[in-house]
Amino acid sequence: MKTYQEMTEELERFAAQNDRLVTSLRSARAQIVDLKSDLERVGDPPNSYATFLRRAEGTTVDVLHNGRRLRVATSADIDLVALRPGAELRLNEGLAVVEVVDAQETGSVIVVEEALADGRVLVQVGPDDLRAFRRSGAVAETTLDAGDHVLADLRAQLVLERIDRAEITDLVLEQVPDTSFSRIGGLGEQIEAIRDAVELPFLQQDLYREYGLRPPKGVLLYGPPGCGKTMIAKAVAHELAVRSAEARGVSVQEALQRSFFLNVKGPELLNKYVGETERSIRLVFERAREHAESGHPVVVFFDEMESLFRTRGTGLSSDVETTIVPQLLAEIDGVESLENVIVIGASNREDMIDPAILRPGRLDVKIRIRRPDADAAREILGLYLDAGVPLREDRDALLDLTVSEIYAEGEHTAFVRLEYSDGSAETLHFRDFVSGATLRNIVDRAKKYAVKDYLETGVPGIGTAHLSSAVAQEFAENEDLPSGAHPDDWARISGRRGRRVEHVVPLRAGGAPAAQDGADAPTGEEPRDA
């Protein structure tokens, strides 16, 4: 028979075992409850989403659900007063609103045609699809102008958000360039002319009003490529900002930050879709108007102007200029009521620009940028061979030698012979094709030769041999260029526009005709600037 002590120990053992069993049963019960909850959750019918349109009677609202307009009930937790058109709603299986969720961030991007007085917006959905959309709560107080891009829900016919596209920002450079007239050589006469056309009306507005003078709306810089047209336009913006600072008594840095240079990259404005290029031009001028309201100068610069604004009806392109040119004319004429806005165009094919753009009252001032002569070339070379460049010999002697080699006239510099229809002929030399870009390239070549020479010999500085080699190499690389040019272009280059060029005979170094491969006959191609 068990003793009392044995029975007590056995009872404690059974009690501990019972506690473990209770714990296991509780854990199992909790797991069963969780599994039941999961089963119930998985078994719930799916929820759907709808777009809020407007409040209806009582606690019901009108929504757009799966393309259908429905009137549904709402949960008591929904604040109907705070709901705005376009809000995203979650519906339960009974299609009752149970939650307001974050609005959608995706949709179709379309263009605004007009904002109506009643708050609706006319939008262009497709080429021939103009619709009137309502505004969502997010854009109820937002100003929408023609040409703006908006995010829209086409099924709900709601404008959800105004989209600020970066396309025009990418096409313009708003920062005023750090280029002054002192960094441009050989163009003193042209710089004086553009200062009279641009700076004088801006700085002497009172005098202009007193004398009844109208400031020019625009300036055209034309001439061969590489001769400084773009640099002059940048310098105009910089000098205007500096003069503005002096006139207002503010710091130059502050004036540079508040002045604007809209450098329009013409070819990048072209768009295959009808109306898009015109819209881009309109947006560029809208930006100019906004900046001009501050009273600081704004320069709108069109480089390679002939790429956008060719003469209408020539048939040389897809005739997109029939709508692009009128758009520019309308914008330039619109600048008349503005102050502190100047349009500058640059082109090396001014003959291809539509005459309506060049008439007085639009691009009033035409400034021809000519190729540098010997004196101008020496000035340009001096800018790149300044005091900071190590030289082996006297600077003036190096400049004189380089200019004499570039502008020498003889058989060794003969470039091309032009034979005119009247039987006369003319030989053009390398000096007839020199540009500021050519001169800079010569100096850069000489610097490279000097660096290589220093690595080999340890002697620093640019010498006569480096510059002579650079001139010879520059000429050698351009010997084959005449073979691809049209005779009409050579007439333009030679300045004999009234005489027809019948044959173009490329010449080798030494004056001998080169192998031509048919280059002495008209090619039939569209003229290009040689």
HELIX and SHEET records of a PDB file:
HELIX    1   1 TYR A    4  GLY A   43  1                                  40    
HELIX    2   2 GLY A  137  VAL A  139  5                                   3    
HELIX    3   3 GLU A  167  LEU A  171  1                                   5    
HELIX    4   4 PHE A  181  ARG A  183  5                                   3    
HELIX    5   5 GLY A  188  ILE A  194  1                                   7    
HELIX    6   6 ARG A  195  GLU A  199  3                                   5    
HELIX    7   7 LEU A  200  LEU A  203  1                                   4    
HELIX    8   8 GLN A  205  GLU A  210  1                                   6    
HELIX    9   9 LYS A  229  ARG A  248  1                                  20    
HELIX   10  10 VAL A  252  ARG A  258  1                                   7    
HELIX   11  11 GLY A  266  LEU A  269  1                                   4    
HELIX   12  12 GLU A  276  ALA A  292  1                                  17    
HELIX   13  13 MET A  305  SER A  307  5                                   3    
HELIX   14  14 GLU A  321  GLY A  334  1                                  14    
HELIX   15  15 VAL A  335  SER A  337  5                                   3    
HELIX   16  16 GLU A  350  MET A  352  5                                   3    
HELIX   17  17 PRO A  355  LEU A  358  1                                   4    
HELIX   18  18 ALA A  374  TYR A  384  1                                  11    
HELIX   19  19 ARG A  395  ILE A  406  1                                  12    
HELIX   20  20 GLU A  411  THR A  413  5                                   3    
HELIX   21  21 PHE A  430  PHE A  433  5                                   4    
HELIX   22  22 GLY A  436  THR A  457  1                                  22    
HELIX   23  23 THR A  464  GLU A  477  1                                  14    
HELIX   24  24 LEU A  481  GLY A  484  5                                   4    
HELIX   25  25 PRO A  487  SER A  494  1                                   8    
SHEET    1   A 5 ARG A  68  ALA A  73  0                                        
SHEET    2   A 5 THR A  60  HIS A  65 -1                                        
SHEET    3   A 5 SER A  48  ARG A  55 -1                                        
SHEET    4   A 5 GLU A  88  LEU A  91 -1                                        
SHEET    5   A 5 VAL A  97  VAL A 101 -1                                        
SHEET    1   B 6 SER A 108  ALA A 115  0                                        
SHEET    2   B 6 VAL A 121  GLY A 126 -1                                        
SHEET    3   B 6 ASP A 129  ARG A 135 -1                                        
SHEET    4   B 6 LEU A 158  ILE A 163  1                                        
SHEET    5   B 6 HIS A 149  ASP A 153 -1                                        
SHEET    6   B 6 SER A 108  ALA A 115 -1                                        
SHEET    1   C 5 PHE A 260  LYS A 265  0                                        
SHEET    2   C 5 VAL A 298  ASP A 303  1                                        
SHEET    3   C 5 VAL A 341  SER A 347  1                                        
SHEET    4   C 5 GLY A 218  TYR A 222  1                                        
SHEET    5   C 5 VAL A 365  ARG A 368  1                                        
SHEET    1   D 3 ALA A 425  HIS A 429  0                                        
SHEET    2   D 3 ALA A 414  TYR A 420 -1                                        
SHEET    3   D 3 VAL A 501  PRO A 506 -1                                        
END                                                                             
